[in-house]
Amino acid sequence: MKWFPWFVVRVSGGSMAPALHDGDLVLARRYRGRPLRVGDIVVLHRPTGPVRLPPGVEIQAGPVAPQRPGWLVKRVAELVEPGAMVVLGDTPGYDSRLFGPVPVSATIGVVVRRRPARPSRTPPGRAP
């Protein structure tokens, strides 16, 4: 299998708005151990363990379910202890506010460019 240094990811959801929007495509450079900087937008493996709720936040319906495997696109907010980072969306969502710091080794790539989502060509009021 051939290794490519670049890959494209479609943004899903609005947690990175206003920087990135649902449907945007981002070009990312594969992460190969270079130091990350606060402010970098990264593609990382989604933490799949149980979510830790912040102090003072309670839920009525029982424990928060573990998340499905996948990727997240988030901004590096802080580099903590050796090999860990806090990642946040530009809008509150599923990020380190819920699951805490993540290992830097969870990083798949660093976003270098964005292409806005193309508007739908379906006329308003008509099903695609």
N, C-alpha and C positions, 0 to 999 in steps of 0.2 A: 504494500500500500504506500502510495506516495504521500509525503508530508508537505503541507502547504503552510506558509507563514501567515497567511491572511484568511479570514473567513467572514461571512456576512450573517447577521442575526436580525430577525424581525422583532421589534419591540412589541410586547403584549401588555396592555394595561396602561394606566396613567400615572404610576408612581414616580416617574422621572420627569413629568411635566413641570416646568415649561421647557426644559432642555430637550427632552425627547417625548414624542407622542405615540400613542397606540398606532401601530402599523408602520412606523418609521423603520427604515433599514439602516443598520450601522455596520461599518467596516471595522473589524477588530484585528489587531496584531496578536498572534499567539503569545501567551505569556511564557517566558523561558527563564525566569528567575531575576530579571532586572529589578532593582528597587522600585516599588510603587511610591507615588506621591499623593499627598492629600489633594483631593480634587479630581484625580483620575477617575474616569468612568470605566468600570470593569465588567466583564462577563464572568460569572462564577457559578459553580455548582450550588444548587439550592440546598440549604441545610434541611435534612429530612427528619431530624429528631423532634421531640416535643418542643413546643413553643414555651418560652418563659415569659410570663406577663410581667410588665413593669410594676414596681411597688405601688400599692394603692389601687391597682386595677383588678377588678373582680369579674368573674363570669358566672352566670346563673345556670347554664345548660350542662355543666360538667367540664372535664378537661379539654384543652385544645388538641385537636387531632394532629398527628404527625403530617407533614407535608409530602406531596408526591415528588419524586425525583424530577429534576429538570435544571434549567439555567435561569439565573437572574441577571439583570442589568442594573447596577447600582453605582453610586459614587463613593469613593474612599473618603470617609469623614475623619478618620483618625487611625494612626498606626500605633498599636498598643503591644505591650510585651513582645518579646522576640517571636516573630512569625505569626502575628495575629493582627487583624484590622477590624475597624467598625465601618460597616457599609450602610449608607442611608439612601433612600429615594429622595428626590427633591420635594415630593409630596408624601406625607405619612402613608405607610403601607407595610407590606411584609419586608422588614429589614431588621437591622441590628437592634432597633428599639424593642423588637419582640424576641429575637433569637440570640441576641448578644454578639460578641465578637466572633469572627470566623477566621480560620487559618488562611494565611496568604496562599498556601498551597491549593486552596479551593479555586484560585483564579485560573480561568481558561484563556482570557485575552484582555487586552486594553483597547478601548474604543478610540479610533483615530478620526473617524468621519461619520457624518449622518446624512442620509438622504430622506427627505420628508416623504411621508406616505402619499401616494397618488390619490387624488379625489376619485370617488366612484363615478363611473360613466353611466350609471343607471339613472334615468330621469327621476326626479323626486316623485314619490307616491307610487312608483312601480317596483314590483318585486324583481330581484335579479334573476 
